[in-house]
């Protein structure tokens, strides 16, 4: 089968970058297969799997019955058989019918088999707000999975990262929850198929600065960079750290940044209680206490269900809310 | 014993498939004729082997219950009464078939080569599944599953992999709705109970198996009780009828007749391997003992019901059949003695096994390196070592 994969630097929107990453992974390893609802002729509701079924056939890109537990459970069976399934969950809020299969089995099978079996399953989840959708279509459920031993959880913030990280996730022998910030699907950026990619779980310093560190992942990285632009014009230098991986978290560059700036603001869309941001705040307090000039502050969604779309602007943190937190920490 | 209430529709259930009557006489039911050919070539030697496996499993079951009562196992889930369908189905499978159990499939485990010691170690709290499913000695028998019904997806997914492997061999890239199944030469079989039939996953798995025509045989051991709740609380129709609604061939068998289990299992597995799609077998049986050692069935079951089912005990039934075929006391005495020895061997091995290392807790959480796990493993090592240092210091004073 001859499939054309991305050969040279190109500017692509993130959805297309993931599509190219999937295409490259499938061309490289014929045990990689895609499963999900509407991912065949339709190419997925966000078109991330566009034309992949035409290129690889319906036995590599499987339109499934409409049943999340079934999709994930069958992928586990396929992984037991030696396949590397990549699942698409249509929207964040629909992952919960499959939650049992993910946390009770996918996360534990390697451990239960004492290492004799690995679970190279990737679950792609379009997540997060900013698209004005109806309920169950804008959530950020990553903390549930980051809390579960045996799973890895990542979220790209740029098209280039998305292109590379999806391939790295597929190559990983562990199960990976791959959270795609749907607000960024249409954001364009340069994708370089030749440049060596950072490790899947390696933090990226997205902007250097000296006064305060802002750590974010997924779509919030864009907000943090916007905040940094504004802050600079006001004379405050923000360093922006893009986690890329929320489990495990690569802490060294983050701690290094905090030791330099003495201040940390964590920004996430998810509700704050028992969240990824909570974990970062605790870890940094534990490991860089004497470097901190101020308490670690969290900027997050409120501890309420994701509101109706007309209210999402209040719920979702933006650059202004990050700047408000930066002000508080700077004046502490 | 009516298993369900009939609906007010004109549907008559055939008699369950049965070859041996309750007294162990060869007396096929009307529905059994379609499966009689499957027993051709199965002779006295095989029946004796089946009897031995059932008897061994019961001896192990009894020993495990004792071990639990003595505080050596955290819990035990006895399979007493259900050995008949298990032995027949386990022998119906070919070595290349993959079997996905719940947690009461001790006879199947034994027939496929899994050591009883490994089964006991799970309940002893030493492992989460002490046998290596990738070792051919384990007979492609997968780990026990305690989250009810979720293994039905693993079985249909595994069987989907069997289909995709066959397609790859043929260079066929299509898997489209409505297309005929694919000959695979191998199958998967999944076991669960009547209570589990209420779990959504078991229905979803039938959707997937039917949709992709996977070579999956679903085995429902209807032992009449989901802990304390009777099967009537799970279903208003005989369970096998549900599968028919998914487009899956389905029958009801006398689950205490190993011949019926073997014959139907043989045929359904063969059809599955030939690409003719999944099957579903409801085995009517009875859990003679408690659900687990934490359960007290006298609170919810009638003594008369128990006694009635004890009359249909699969081991007694096969013993009667073997005796009618001329098998004498010497054989039965030898099996009983060997089973005793096996139970003792298991007991000794279970008690002799050293507790697992604390380190093993961290060893296989991930297949690839994980910094937090390694950090915590080292911390625990250091913490444990600090007690030894403290002891050594104390001794020096």
Interface residues (C-beta under 8 A of the other chain):
Chain A: X1 X30 X33 X56 X57 X58 X59 X60 X62 X64 X65 X67 X69 X70 X72 X73 X74 X75 X76 X77 X78 X79 X80 X81 X82 X83 X100 X101 X104 X105 X108 X110 X111 X112 X113 X114 X115 X116 X117 X118 X119 X149 X150 X152 X172 X173 X174 X248 X250
Chain B: X127 X128 X129 X132 X133 X134 X135 X142 X143 X147 X150 X152 X153 X154 X155 X156 X157 X158 X159 X160 X161 X162 X164 X165 X167 X168 X172 X173 X174 X175 X176 X188 X200 X201 X204 X205 X207 X208 X211 X360 X363 X364 X365 X366 X367 X368 X370 X371 X372 X373
